[in-house]
Amino acid sequence: MALKIPDHFSAIRSYIEKRYKADETFRDIYNDYLIYLDAHRFWSHNSTDVAPDRCREYAQLVSELEKELIQILKKGSDEAS
């Protein structure tokens, strides 16, 4: 099974794949990120009364994990330089 990479990360696909294979912490955070991203998509298309709140909650979680993943990737590239 290929690693799921969202379109907005496609430019750094190889970095994500390498880090995912090599770094357990990155892998755990990335897996959580994918789960929250799927949940955000679900709630974005849901019409129940709680959907707007859940959508905002998951959007915030996705944003926080994206920032954390990018920081890890930047730190890794800085160390490699």
Rosetta constraint file for C-alpha pairs under 8 A:
AtomPair CA 3 CA 17 HARMONIC 7.22 0.50
AtomPair CA 4 CA 34 HARMONIC 7.99 0.50
AtomPair CA 5 CA 9 HARMONIC 6.34 0.50
AtomPair CA 5 CA 10 HARMONIC 6.50 0.50
AtomPair CA 5 CA 13 HARMONIC 6.77 0.50
AtomPair CA 6 CA 10 HARMONIC 6.58 0.50
AtomPair CA 9 CA 13 HARMONIC 6.23 0.50
AtomPair CA 12 CA 16 HARMONIC 6.38 0.50
AtomPair CA 13 CA 17 HARMONIC 6.14 0.50
AtomPair CA 14 CA 18 HARMONIC 6.12 0.50
AtomPair CA 15 CA 19 HARMONIC 6.06 0.50
AtomPair CA 15 CA 73 HARMONIC 7.33 0.50
AtomPair CA 16 CA 20 HARMONIC 5.82 0.50
AtomPair CA 16 CA 73 HARMONIC 7.58 0.50
AtomPair CA 17 CA 21 HARMONIC 6.28 0.50
AtomPair CA 18 CA 22 HARMONIC 6.22 0.50
AtomPair CA 19 CA 23 HARMONIC 5.55 0.50
AtomPair CA 19 CA 26 HARMONIC 6.78 0.50
AtomPair CA 19 CA 27 HARMONIC 7.62 0.50
AtomPair CA 19 CA 73 HARMONIC 7.55 0.50
AtomPair CA 20 CA 24 HARMONIC 7.19 0.50
AtomPair CA 20 CA 26 HARMONIC 6.03 0.50
AtomPair CA 20 CA 27 HARMONIC 4.87 0.50
AtomPair CA 20 CA 30 HARMONIC 7.72 0.50
AtomPair CA 21 CA 27 HARMONIC 7.37 0.50
AtomPair CA 23 CA 27 HARMONIC 6.13 0.50
AtomPair CA 24 CA 28 HARMONIC 6.15 0.50
AtomPair CA 25 CA 29 HARMONIC 6.26 0.50
AtomPair CA 26 CA 30 HARMONIC 5.92 0.50
AtomPair CA 26 CA 69 HARMONIC 6.99 0.50
AtomPair CA 26 CA 72 HARMONIC 7.33 0.50
AtomPair CA 27 CA 31 HARMONIC 6.05 0.50
AtomPair CA 28 CA 32 HARMONIC 6.29 0.50
AtomPair CA 29 CA 33 HARMONIC 6.07 0.50
AtomPair CA 29 CA 65 HARMONIC 6.99 0.50
AtomPair CA 29 CA 69 HARMONIC 7.27 0.50
AtomPair CA 30 CA 34 HARMONIC 6.28 0.50
AtomPair CA 30 CA 65 HARMONIC 7.75 0.50
AtomPair CA 30 CA 69 HARMONIC 7.11 0.50
AtomPair CA 31 CA 35 HARMONIC 6.36 0.50
AtomPair CA 32 CA 36 HARMONIC 6.17 0.50
AtomPair CA 33 CA 37 HARMONIC 5.97 0.50
AtomPair CA 33 CA 61 HARMONIC 7.92 0.50
AtomPair CA 33 CA 62 HARMONIC 5.99 0.50
AtomPair CA 33 CA 65 HARMONIC 5.91 0.50
AtomPair CA 33 CA 66 HARMONIC 7.25 0.50
AtomPair CA 34 CA 38 HARMONIC 6.19 0.50
AtomPair CA 35 CA 39 HARMONIC 6.26 0.50
AtomPair CA 36 CA 40 HARMONIC 6.02 0.50
AtomPair CA 36 CA 58 HARMONIC 6.00 0.50
AtomPair CA 36 CA 61 HARMONIC 6.83 0.50
AtomPair CA 36 CA 62 HARMONIC 5.97 0.50
AtomPair CA 37 CA 41 HARMONIC 6.28 0.50
AtomPair CA 37 CA 58 HARMONIC 7.24 0.50
AtomPair CA 37 CA 59 HARMONIC 7.72 0.50
AtomPair CA 37 CA 62 HARMONIC 5.96 0.50
AtomPair CA 38 CA 42 HARMONIC 6.18 0.50
AtomPair CA 39 CA 43 HARMONIC 6.21 0.50
AtomPair CA 39 CA 58 HARMONIC 6.69 0.50
AtomPair CA 40 CA 44 HARMONIC 5.95 0.50
AtomPair CA 40 CA 54 HARMONIC 7.60 0.50
AtomPair CA 40 CA 55 HARMONIC 5.44 0.50
AtomPair CA 40 CA 58 HARMONIC 5.04 0.50
AtomPair CA 40 CA 59 HARMONIC 6.04 0.50
AtomPair CA 40 CA 62 HARMONIC 7.91 0.50
AtomPair CA 41 CA 45 HARMONIC 6.56 0.50
AtomPair CA 41 CA 55 HARMONIC 7.88 0.50
AtomPair CA 42 CA 46 HARMONIC 6.35 0.50
AtomPair CA 43 CA 51 HARMONIC 5.34 0.50
AtomPair CA 43 CA 52 HARMONIC 7.34 0.50
AtomPair CA 43 CA 54 HARMONIC 6.25 0.50
AtomPair CA 43 CA 55 HARMONIC 5.09 0.50
AtomPair CA 44 CA 51 HARMONIC 7.05 0.50
AtomPair CA 44 CA 52 HARMONIC 7.47 0.50
AtomPair CA 44 CA 55 HARMONIC 5.65 0.50
AtomPair CA 46 CA 51 HARMONIC 5.83 0.50
AtomPair CA 47 CA 51 HARMONIC 6.18 0.50
AtomPair CA 50 CA 54 HARMONIC 6.24 0.50
AtomPair CA 51 CA 55 HARMONIC 5.85 0.50
AtomPair CA 52 CA 56 HARMONIC 6.25 0.50
AtomPair CA 53 CA 57 HARMONIC 6.20 0.50
AtomPair CA 54 CA 58 HARMONIC 6.11 0.50
AtomPair CA 55 CA 59 HARMONIC 5.99 0.50
AtomPair CA 56 CA 60 HARMONIC 6.18 0.50
AtomPair CA 57 CA 61 HARMONIC 6.38 0.50
AtomPair CA 58 CA 62 HARMONIC 6.00 0.50
AtomPair CA 59 CA 63 HARMONIC 6.11 0.50
AtomPair CA 60 CA 64 HARMONIC 6.18 0.50
AtomPair CA 61 CA 65 HARMONIC 6.19 0.50
AtomPair CA 62 CA 66 HARMONIC 6.02 0.50
AtomPair CA 63 CA 67 HARMONIC 6.29 0.50
AtomPair CA 64 CA 68 HARMONIC 6.31 0.50
AtomPair CA 65 CA 69 HARMONIC 6.03 0.50
AtomPair CA 66 CA 70 HARMONIC 6.13 0.50
AtomPair CA 67 CA 71 HARMONIC 6.16 0.50
AtomPair CA 68 CA 72 HARMONIC 6.29 0.50
AtomPair CA 69 CA 73 HARMONIC 6.21 0.50
AtomPair CA 70 CA 74 HARMONIC 6.02 0.50
AtomPair CA 71 CA 75 HARMONIC 6.02 0.50
AtomPair CA 72 CA 76 HARMONIC 6.14 0.50
AtomPair CA 73 CA 77 HARMONIC 6.22 0.50
AtomPair CA 74 CA 78 HARMONIC 6.06 0.50
AtomPair CA 75 CA 79 HARMONIC 6.18 0.50
AtomPair CA 76 CA 80 HARMONIC 6.26 0.50
AtomPair CA 77 CA 81 HARMONIC 6.36 0.50
